[in-house]
Amino acid sequence: MAFFDLLSNVLSNAFIALLILLLVAFLGYCLYIKYTHMKYDHIPGPPRDSFLLGHSPTILRIMREGGMLHDKFLEWAEIYGPVYRINGLHLVILNVACPEATKEVLMSAKHPKDGSTYKKLFYLFGKRFLGNGLITAQDHEMWYKQRRIMDPAFSSLYLRGLMGTFNERAEKMMERLSEIADKNMEAKMLQLVNCVTLDVIAKVAFGVELDLLNTTSPFPKAIEVCLRGMTYYVRDGFFQLKPKNRPFVKEVREACHLLRSTGAKWIHQRKTAMQNGEEVPKDILTHIIKTSAAEETMTEENEKFMLDNFVTFFIAGQETTANQLAFCIMELTRHPEIQEKLRKEVEEVIGMKQEISYDDLGKLVYLSQVLKETLRLYSTAPGTSRELGEEITIDGIRIPVGTSLMFSSYVCGRLERFFKDPLKFDPDRFHPDAPKPYYCYYPFALGPRSCLGQNFAQMEAKVVMAKLIQRFNWELVPGQTFEIEDTGTLRPKSGVVCSVKHRKNDI
């Protein structure tokens, strides 16, 4: 009996000690949050929802209701000016809409990618996702080494050689649209352009034929699931702890596994071909393999590193371009006068020929303006973030070293102080003779960490849009919404479902 009394006393004392320890830890954490508030409360910002959670309840409520978080960021930028703070527990991130600060930070290598955001993209719910690929690598030397090796795969000479693939894949989409028009069916334009852009990146980057317009594949769904999971993983630290979210978390992990296992298979096949002395294309996959081959020894981490870049290019190489095309198609349904002006340019430059040349792309000036205006209103990759390597001043406000800064191209593109009547779709903002936006338009980021594939993306978008304008008229099916869905990247919520007609039927 005495033994059980002793055991009971020990357990009681241990429990009391644990409670005291937890209380002390909680009080310490509260003091740290208070210190964070004192450090950053000289910076304007919306009132916090609570001392502990900061603005997290507002952010999670918008996500739960299917709203557009970036519209809330825009609203706060209009109220609180060129720099304001957002609190979440002990973390603070500053949203910046100041051209001078944007230039100072993004154009310099002194300020690395923000760890609080990009470290979370290393894994998704415990499954390795983007790892240390080109987008997420924080160490400047590691990133620079990758970028230097990848640059030749995006040179103008190499891109010229991709025109055949761009034409071929866009032509398959035109054939599918022709069938849809003949049968008076509805065309799900977002789905179609997703198939085209994923076909292109699979072919030109990895030498793989997917033919998604004629065959089913798990890849589009896997990419969508990963991006949606990424959004929750970055913004809601408690998401995976909630029992109701477990099925989705499992789906995200499976999607990550599919992409990485596919990459491992394709890399193995290419490495085998290279080792056997077979001729292989000088594409992204070859450059990924050469990146790791530059190491003295091939370790398991090197293998994972190759997969990081595979997933990075596989997703980034198609998702944002597809969304830009879908938004462009959507906006042109609202602006028949712009569509008509585009038709005249396409007729003048291309006529009725099927094969669009690299030189033709340079002559499609108004189409370039339309695509740029699309990215101003719908910045499909809505922003980037940096960690301050040294103290700076923004609009007279001191910003401490180590602070996380978020630069939203979506917000800047919709601010009246940068673009007059910002919600108006006006391609003439980007006329060659118009003044260039001063560090307030950066859909592909800026500076040394700007998007490597931006020329690739815009060439592909031009080929698809030129062929579409050349051959079809289209209208949105009634009931479509113009709302935006935030799934990490921005996409049209309704999928841009259109009725399409052959242009020759209207002559």
Number of C-alpha atoms within 10 A of each C-alpha: 6 7 8 9 10 11 12 12 12 12 12 12 12 12 12 12 12 12 12 12 12 12 12 12 12 12 12 12 15 16 13 14 22 14 13 16 18 10 13 21 12 13 17 17 20 15 11 16 14 13 15 16 16 22 20 20 15 15 20 16 12 16 18 9 8 12 17 17 17 18 15 15 18 20 14 20 21 16 13 15 16 19 23 23 23 22 25 22 17 18 15 21 21 22 24 23 27 20 18 13 19 24 15 16 24 23 17 15 14 15 22 21 25 21 17 16 20 21 17 18 22 19 17 23 20 9 16 18 27 29 25 24 25 22 21 22 21 20 11 16 10 13 18 15 12 19 17 10 15 21 13 16 20 17 14 12 10 14 17 15 12 19 17 14 16 26 20 16 23 25 19 15 21 18 13 16 25 17 12 16 19 12 9 12 14 15 22 18 24 24 17 19 24 22 25 27 27 24 23 27 25 21 19 21 21 22 19 13 12 19 18 18 19 10 8 11 13 11 19 17 11 21 22 18 21 23 20 17 23 21 18 20 20 17 16 16 11 9 17 17 10 8 9 10 11 13 10 14 23 13 15 24 21 16 23 25 16 16 21 22 13 16 21 17 11 17 21 13 11 20 18 12 13 14 8 9 9 11 8 13 14 15 18 24 27 20 21 20 22 15 20 19 12 10 10 7 9 11 11 8 10 16 14 20 19 25 27 25 27 27 21 19 23 20 22 20 21 24 24 21 24 26 27 27 26 24 27 21 23 25 19 20 17 13 12 12 11 18 18 13 12 22 20 15 19 23 14 12 18 20 13 13 10 12 16 21 14 16 10 15 19 13 15 18 16 20 24 20 18 24 20 22 22 24 26 27 21 25 28 28 25 24 19 22 25 24 22 20 17 13 11 15 10 17 11 7 12 13 21 15 13 16 19 25 25 21 25 26 27 26 28 29 27 23 19 12 11 18 17 11 12 16 13 11 18 18 18 13 19 19 15 11 8 9 9 12 14 13 21 25 25 25 24 21 24 18 16 15 21 16 16 19 16 16 15 20 20 18 19 27 23 21 22 24 18 22 22 21 20 22 17 19 19 20 18 22 15 9 8 15 15 14 12 19 17 22 19 18 20 22 26 21 14 15 22 26 22 22 20 22 20 17 14 9 8 8 5
